[in-house]
Amino acid sequence: MSSHDRKTSREDARVDVEELGLDRLVPVNPAAPLDLGDEAARVRGAAGKKDLEHATRRLLDRLEELQDAFYADGRHALLLVLQGRDASGKDGVIKTVYGAFNPTGVRVAAFGPPSSLELKHDFLWRVHQVVPPRGMVGVFNRSHYEDVLAVRVRELASEDVWRPRYAQINAFEEMLHANGVIIRKCFLHVSRDEQRERLQERFDDPRKNWKFRLEDLEDRARWDEYTAAYTEALTRCSTPWAPWYVVPADDKAVRNYLIADMLLRTLESLRSTYPVIQPDVRHAAKHID
């Protein structure tokens, strides 16, 4: 693709946001009220699925190009943190958006309940081990935020244990940023009705039964408690070095487009470049038989 084609591609992406009836994702403002009601999970007046998927494909093609230079450049790592209620679409984002990347440069880490060994360490120990190295694009399917979400709501630890973790998380993420890790965090926001439909689908479809857990129903019964926990985590831990984004996720095509657009803007802002061949290597290459 020529430089002219790339410029045209970027301009098209900007036009798409308006033509598709969408607003770009903006970071959560810690100083402003955060709306996590059901209406915030939907986008009224968005384009149809076909148009959204076509526009997303163009973004993903551009992301694939940028990842190649990002990998070769090696100055930064990119970490996308995905959080959301059960059936909010974390796996779908990984499959669709990250599926566009070269697998060689991608690492995915999923976090379930900590093991007995992990419980003997601080709560960030297991997380730090899977932070992507420079040149790599990483994604967390759930994350260290479970230690101020599930731990809080399910009362797995007392408040004097989990409350100091907001400051610890911010300090941890600031340290990662100072060492070249670009962090973007997305809360996939689904409405209560949409989650019920997706859970029912898991229950009805034999190919999806394995995803259905008793814990899903228990957490759904704690909807308001999780809303309060997410609200505090997102507002207290949305920082200039590791912003949170609320992604309306009732519509999967909208969700995928908005995340792809945000990642595209992030990678473009890094201005990754291909390393220049060293003079001695260039000289030696002239004499290849």
N, C-alpha and C positions, 0 to 999 in steps of 0.2 A: 504494500500500500504506500503510495507517495505521500509526501508531507501535505500536499494539497488535499488529498483524500482524507487524511487524518483530521485536518482542520475542519473539513466539511462534516465528518463524522461527529466531532465534538459539538459543532453548531447544531446539527440535527438533534442531538441529545438534549440540548437546552430547549429547543423548540418543543420537543416531545412533552416535557413536563407541563407546559401550558396546554398544548393540544390534547393531552390525555386527561385533562381535568384534575391534575395532581399538584400538590405543593411539595417542594423538596423537604426532606427531613432536616430539622434544625435541632441543635443540642438542647437538652432539658436545661431550663434556667433555674438554678437553685433558689433564686430570690422570688420566683413567681409561683402561684398556686399550680399544682399539677392535676390535670383532669384525667383520671383513669376510669371514667364511666364507660358504659357500653357504646355510647355514640362516638367516642373517641377511637373505637376500634374499626369504624367504618369510614369510607370516603364516598360521599354522595356525589353523583354526577361524573364518576370516573369512566374512562373509555371501556369498551368491551374487552373480553378476555383475549380475543385474537389480536387486536391492536396492541394491547399491553405486552403480550408475549413476543410479538414482532419487534417492538421497541426494546424490550429487554434483551432480545438476541443481539441487537446491534451494540448495546452496552457491553454485553459479555464478550463479544468479539474484540472490542476495544480493550477490555480488561485483560484479555489473554495476551494482547500485544504488550501492554504495560507491565504485566507480570514478568515477561521475558527479560525486559530491561531491568526491572526491580531485582530479579534474581542475580543477574550478572553484575549489577552495581554493588550489591552487598553492603550498603551503608546502613540500611534499616531492616527491621522486621515489622510485619503488619499482623496485629492480633485483633480478630473480631470475636467479641464475647456475645453469645446468644443466650438470652434468658426469656422465660415466658411460662405461662401456665401449661399444664398438660394439654397436648394436642394443639399447641399454638403454632407449630410449623417449623420447629428448629431443624428437624431432619430434612424437610422440604427445601429450606434455604440452602443447606449444605449441598444437597443433591443438585439443585438448579444453579445457584450462583457460583458455588465453589467448583461445580462440575466443569465450568468453563476454563479453569486453570490447569496448567501442566501439573500432574500429580507429583512430579519430582520436587516441585517447590512448595508443596502444601502439606501441612500437618493438622490433623483433627484430633482433639482430645475431648472425651466425654467424661463427665463426673457423676458418679453415683454415690451412694453412702460410703463414707471413708472406711478403709480396712482397719484392722486392729493395729497394724504398724503405723498407719497414717494418723490414727488417734493419739499415738504417743508423741507426735510432733505438733508444732504449731499449725494452725489451720491453713496457712499459706504454703507449707512445705511441699505438699503434693502438686500444688499449682505451679510453683516456680520451676519445677523439674520439666514441665512440658511447655513452657513459654517458647515460642519459635525463635531460633537463632537468626541473626541478620541474613537477609536474602530470602528468607522463607515467609510464606503467608500461613498464618495459623488461625484456627477457629476453635473456640471452646463451646461445646454443647452442654449448657449449664456451666457453672464456674464457682469461684470462691464466694460469689454472692449467695450461694445456698446457705452459707454460714451466718447470714443475717436475714435469711428468708425462711427456709424450712426449719432451721434450728430455732428461730424465734417463734414461728407459728406453732410448730409441733412441741414446743417447750422442751427441746433436747438439751438446752443449757439455760442457766439463769440469765437474767438481763444484765447483771454485772459482768457476765462473760461475753455476751454477743454485742452489747452496746459499744464498747471501746473499739470494736472491729471496723467501724466506719472510718475512723481516723487511720487505723492500721492499713486498711485497703487503699486509702488515698495515698498514704506514704509509699506503699509498695508499688502502686501504679506510677507514681511520680518518679521513683527510682528506675523503673523499667523505661519510662519515657526518656529520662536523662541518659540512658544507655542505648538509645536508638530504636526502641520498640514503639511503634505507632499503634495506639489503642483506640478502637472504636467499639462501643457497646450498644447493643440493640435489645430493647424489650419488645418482644412480639406480643402485641396487645390484641387479645380476642375477647369478644363479648360472651356473656354467659350463655346466650342461646346458641351461638356458633360452636362453643365448646361442647355443649350437649349433643349437637348434631354429629360432631366429629367423634366423640366418645361412643355414641350409638353406632356409628359406622364401624368402629373398631370391634364392637361387640357383635355386630351382625355379619361381618365379612370374615370368613375363616382364614383368609390370608393376612388379616390384621389382628386376629384374636390375641396373638402373642404380645401385642402392644398394650393390651387392656390389663390394668392392675387394680387391685382393691384400693391401693393408695390413691389412685386417681379420684375415686369417689370420695374418699376421706378428705382430700385436699379441696375438692369442689365444695364440700360442706363447710369449709373454712374460707369461702370466697372473700368475705369482707375482711377477715384477718390478713389474708394474703394481699389484698388491695392496700391495706394500711402499711404492710411491710414493704411492698414494692414502692409505694409513694415515698416513704422515708429513705429507702436505699437509693432510689434514682435521684432524689433532690440533694441528698447529702454527699453523694459520690459522683455527681456530674461535674467534672473539673475541666479546665482548659487543656490539660494533658491527657485526659481520658473521658471524653464526653459520653453521656447517655443519649440515646435517641429512642423515642416512643414510635414504634412502627405499627400503623393500623393494619391488622393481620387477618381480619375476617375474610377479605378477598386475597387469595393466594397470589394472583397475578399482580395485584397492586403491591403487596408485600415484597415480592421478588424484584419488581422494577425499582422501588424506592431504595432497597438495600444495594442493588447493583449500581444505581446512580450515586449513592453516597460513597461507595467504595471507589468508583471511577474518579470522583472528584478528589478523594484522598490520595490515590496513587498519582494522579496528574500533578497534584501540588508538590509531590516529592521531587519531581523533575529528575528521575533516575536516568543515568546515562551508561552506555556500554564502555567498559574500560578500554583505553587505548593500548594497542599492542606495544610492548617494551621495545626500545631501539635495538637491543642485542638480539631479541627474538626475531624482529623484522630483518635484521642483517643476516642472521643464520638462515632464515627461510629463503633468502635469495639464492642460496647455494644448495638447495635440495636437489639431489640427483633424480 
